[in-house]
Amino acid sequence: MRLFYEWGTKQLRKDGEELCGDSVAIARHADYVTLTLSDGLGSGVKANILSILTTCIVMHLMENRLPLSDVVETLSKTLPICEVRKLAYSTFAIGQFFRDGRARVVEFDTPPLVLLRQRKSVQVHSEDRQIEGKRIRESQFELKTGDWMVLVSDGVLNAGIGGRYPLGWGQDHVVRFLEEHCHPDLSAQELADKLGQAVWDLYCGIPGDDVTVAVIKVRQKLMATILTGPPADTSADKEVVARFARCPGLRAVCGGTTAKIVAQYLGGKPLDVDLTTMRPDVPPLARLEGVDLTTEGILTLSRTNDLLRSGADKESVKYHADGASSLLRFCLEVDHIDFVVGLNVNPAHQNPDLPRQLDMKLGVVKEIAEELRKRGKEVTIETV
């Protein structure tokens, strides 16, 4: 069983500073996810530069597939020691989370990883190693669907210091908070936001340290397939629709002609147009049994592309019932979107009086795909 890792992050700057002295970077690879969190010594510009330097070195070396031990050794040799405080200029935590459930985390002078399973903290066995004179904490463990992993900078543990918690919030209180709030229905970003808000409140809106929260939620991948346009070869209609009907996860059809073809091959299912969803710039939605979302084609795709490029998200179109908003939500609620683009030319789209983008369906789909990838989605495009 291959696992999927969803992540969310939240950062707060120390009061009075323009930049956060922490840095966090997460990258998805074919078979694993890499996470790096670094806390630069002190705060402000200097700390920011040092922490970014640390995460950049890690991500570059990991992308070149260097063993984790070599990455840690390189960091240990690269990052100097402050002559005054006798501390490393930057602390770090590095995690590799593999699709088969294996996980490896290496930490240097950072709060320990919190692993949550069934809303309870799970003890992670770790071993200490000495690399270049630095004591490194290394953990290897197995992950399951439903697990959560949370890494934080020490600004989280220090929250409330001198106030409600004279010595700071501390690791135990953070763990209890996470156990209470890691509801299965929450996203990784929502849990990161909740912890960040709690820290903000404990600091009374005046953070005394830089704060970083990185959350990873372990679950199954959410899949979706979007079929738009009939195949170039009309004799392939049945084969394409049959394959579409077998696709795992959610399914959407974009295009009136395409929807009619799908309805026919699904046994003559009725195609009901919902005129209440019509908007001046977006044709109405339709309902088709066996398909999760049915919209018009190029106009809806173009408007969806506009929404993505303007920065729209699920929350901003939450109460919008039009086709473009519905398609946007459809794409943002899953992890992997497979576009199946039929290359049969619609004669109506060759009308010179219509906008030029009407004969550029594949181009619009490619632009949508690029915008979705910027938001961490996996997107594939297949032409038929």
Order of alpha helices (4+ residues) and beta strands (2+ residues): beta-beta-beta-alpha-alpha-beta-beta-beta-beta-beta-beta-beta-alpha-alpha-alpha-beta-beta-alpha-beta-alpha-beta-beta-beta-alpha-alpha-beta-alpha-beta
